[in-house]
Every structure is written in C-alpha cells, then in structure tokens.
Amino acid sequence: MKLVAASMPLVFAFAFLVPVIDQGMQAMGLGAPFGLSTLTFALIVGGGWGLSAQITGRWV
Amino acid sequence: MNAQSPILPADLSQLSDAELRKLERQIARKHSGMVPWEAVLWAFGNLAVWLSLWPLVFSGLLPLWAAFPIATVNMALVYLPTHEAQHDIIARPGQRLRWLNEAVGHATSWMLVYPFEVLRVTHLDHHRHTNNPELDVDIGTKADGPWSAIWGTIQGRQPGAKRNHDYAGAAIRANRPSLILISLAYKIAFIATLGALAWNGYALEALFLWWLPYQIAITYIIFFLSWAPHHPGNEQGRYRNTRSWKSAVGNIGSMGMQYHLVHHLHPYIPLTRTPAAWREMKPILEARGCELGELEA
C-alpha cells in the first residue's frame, strides 16, 4: 500500500495528465514539434512532469 | 436590558467569568437545536446539479465551457453542508434524523475526494487544537497575507506536503488509523475514474467538470474557511484563536465565515444562524477581548 501511495504522481501523470495534454492539443489544433504525434509529445511532457513530481514531491 | 439581546443586561462589566459564560451559552442555545433543512436541500441539490452536468455535456446539450463554471460553483458549495454534518448539527447520535446527518456527510464529501469520516475527525481535531503549531491539522494554511495564503493552499496539495502528514496524524490521534487507508482508496478511485474517462476520450470533460473545479474550489474553501478566520493564527485561547472580519466579497461570498468566531465557540449552531448569534453575542465577545475587525452588527 505504501508503494501505491508513493507512486501516485506517476500514476496520475500516465492515467490523466497524458491524455489531457494529448486531447487538449487536439482540441486546440496544436501540432507536436519534431514531427511527433500529440500522444507521444504528451507522454514525454506528462510523463516527465510526473517523474519530476515523483522525485521532488511537488507538481509546482 | 441590552439593545442587541433580550438575554443580556445593559452593563456586562460587573459580571463574573462564569456569568458571562452562562449568558453566552443561553444565546447559543437560542440559535441552535433546529434541523437546518436548508443545508440538507443545499447538499442534495448541489449534488444533483453537478451530477446532471455529466450527461448534459456528454450528450452535447450543454457545452463544456458553460458547464465548467457551474461545476466550479458546485465544488465550492460542497463543503459547508458536510461541515454541518461533521458537527452533528443536522442530528446528533441517537436522534431520529441521525441517518440524514450521516447521509448528507457521505453524499457530499466524496466530491472533494475525502471520506466523510476523515473530514470529521480532522476537523474536530482542528477545533481541539486551533492554531497549535504541532497539533492543528490546518496550521499549514497560516500565511502572512492573502496571496501567500492562496499559494500556501496550492503547496499544501503537493504529494510531499506537510498537510498530508498532519491529516494522517489526526487520524492516528483519534485511534482511527484505518482512515488513512480509506483516504488512499478515495484518491486511487479518483485517479482511476479520471483515467478511465480520459483514456476513453473524455479527458477534457474530466478536467473541466471535476479536476479543475476541485482545485479552484478547494483553494477558495481553504482560503475562506481556514486562513481568513484564523489569520494571523498566533493565539490559541478560546476567544482569540478565531476572529471576525469584514470580507471584501461579503458574507455570502466568504461563505458565512465572517462569523466563524461564533462557530468555534459554539460549533453546534447552524451556519445560517451564526450571524444572528454573533450579533446577539457581540457585547460578550467585546468583553472577552475577541478580534471583531470592522464587522458591524
């Protein structure tokens, strides 16, 4: 249970943040840089942010 | 006879501590004991409106941009009915309507991703230890000014925030360690629900109907229910740990918290009766040296 609690930021990032970024970009008609798909871009940004929150204990 | 209260004599200066306390209790009893039906209607009406937003948005009958502010207001309105239930104001244990008190608490608190019992245990702990730097679960909301208070509420929701540990500490002090697990289950269920919606193509609906309204509302709730009425939060005495103040957004805009002082003195008084109780109690509050700000009767 402690493991689940401790990994919440990463779980949140991949469960929710990634699709929010992906679908948000699509809704606004924004393309991802470097020829990436919006989902790949969202996985990088959302996953990276989640990893950062996981390590530092803070989203902002 | 005092002009503000038929219960109070004109001159309180000759009264003893015990006599003042007795008069204070008489006023409190006058404004309590009734079922606050408005809180019950508020709780279930607010829940019904928020739940109705989902099918309305999914079916295209209501645009998401219009549903978002409604959902935010719904979220901001969740806490006060559950707060009434936390204090057993709708019905005390053993009373006929006790089931309704508990129904209000459980039916509303999950929207804020907290089990009702966690809100109850931690909030009652806050009342016991108001402004105690070690034991008050809400001490983390203490801040020098309004902007730092808002920033502090955001910081208090971070994964590694002290507030998480303070809430767990309150559950342990209450000999209810299982509440920590139940809280965690609520958080997991919340993320699972958001995730299920998001990966099925409804990420923006989940964002604007629940996650973002929740973030805005919880900031608003903590600002007005925790920071503002306890600011500056340096004293712990019964008459000095909470204050009255004149809110720039009025009594409704600050969710009735201008009169939070009366709530801390007599937490069994319904929210809608605290202004009247405050007005009647004001001479006693002045005699007790309470911080009344610029709030006028």
Interface residues (C-beta under 8 A of the other chain):
Chain A: M1 V4 A5 M8 P9 V11 F12 A15 F16 P19 V20 D22 Q23 G24 A27 A53 Q54 T56 G57 R58 W59 V60
Chain B: I154 Q155 Q158 P159 G160 A161 L181 L184 K187 I188 I191 A192 L194 G195 A198 W199 G201 A203 L204 A206 L207 W211
